[in-house]
């Protein structure tokens, strides 16, 4: 293991996965998929908001520069 620190939580999860049944595995995969999908959706919303904010700032700066000229 190259003397790397592995947390107790990681070991516990690893052991649970080793001993899970095929039905439990399928349930875990479905939950993981849904969680990742929700995270991806949330990230896209956050990126859209950030983009809108940047665009507003750019427009304000552009207008201010035009007003100065």
C-alpha positions as CSV (number, residue, x, y, z in Angstrom):
1,X,0.0,0.0,0.0
2,X,3.0,2.3,-0.3
3,X,2.6,3.5,3.4
4,X,-0.3,5.8,2.4
5,X,-2.9,6.8,5.0
6,X,-6.3,5.3,4.5
7,X,-9.1,6.6,6.6
8,X,-11.3,4.2,8.7
9,X,-14.3,5.4,6.7
10,X,-12.7,4.4,3.4
11,X,-11.8,1.0,4.7
12,X,-15.3,0.5,6.1
13,X,-16.9,1.4,2.8
14,X,-14.5,-0.8,0.9
15,X,-15.3,-3.8,3.1
16,X,-19.1,-3.2,2.7
17,X,-18.7,-3.1,-1.1
18,X,-16.8,-6.4,-1.0
19,X,-19.6,-8.1,0.9
20,X,-22.6,-6.6,-0.9
21,X,-25.0,-8.7,-2.9
22,X,-25.8,-8.1,-6.6
23,X,-29.1,-6.5,-5.7
24,X,-27.4,-4.2,-3.2
25,X,-24.8,-3.3,-5.9
26,X,-27.5,-2.4,-8.3
27,X,-29.2,-0.2,-5.7
28,X,-25.9,1.5,-5.0
29,X,-25.2,2.1,-8.7
30,X,-28.7,3.7,-9.1
31,X,-28.2,6.0,-6.1
32,X,-24.7,7.0,-7.3
33,X,-26.0,7.7,-10.8
34,X,-28.8,9.9,-9.4
35,X,-26.4,11.7,-7.1
36,X,-24.0,12.5,-10.0
37,X,-26.8,13.6,-12.2
38,X,-28.1,16.0,-9.6
39,X,-24.6,17.3,-9.0
40,X,-24.1,17.9,-12.8
41,X,-27.5,19.7,-13.0
42,X,-26.6,21.9,-10.0
43,X,-23.2,22.6,-11.4
44,X,-24.7,23.7,-14.8
45,X,-27.1,26.1,-13.0
46,X,-24.2,27.6,-11.0
47,X,-22.1,28.0,-14.2
48,X,-25.1,29.7,-15.9
49,X,-25.5,32.1,-13.0
50,X,-21.8,32.9,-13.0
51,X,-21.8,33.5,-16.8
52,X,-24.8,35.9,-16.4
53,X,-23.0,37.8,-13.7
54,X,-19.8,38.1,-15.8
55,X,-21.8,39.3,-18.8
56,X,-23.5,41.9,-16.7
57,X,-20.1,43.1,-15.4
58,X,-18.7,43.3,-18.9
59,X,-21.6,45.3,-20.2
60,X,-21.3,47.7,-17.3
61,X,-17.6,48.2,-17.9
62,X,-18.2,48.6,-21.7
63,X,-20.9,51.2,-21.1
64,X,-18.7,53.1,-18.6
65,X,-15.8,53.1,-21.1
66,X,-18.1,54.4,-23.8
67,X,-19.5,57.1,-21.6
68,X,-15.9,58.3,-20.8
69,X,-15.1,58.7,-24.4
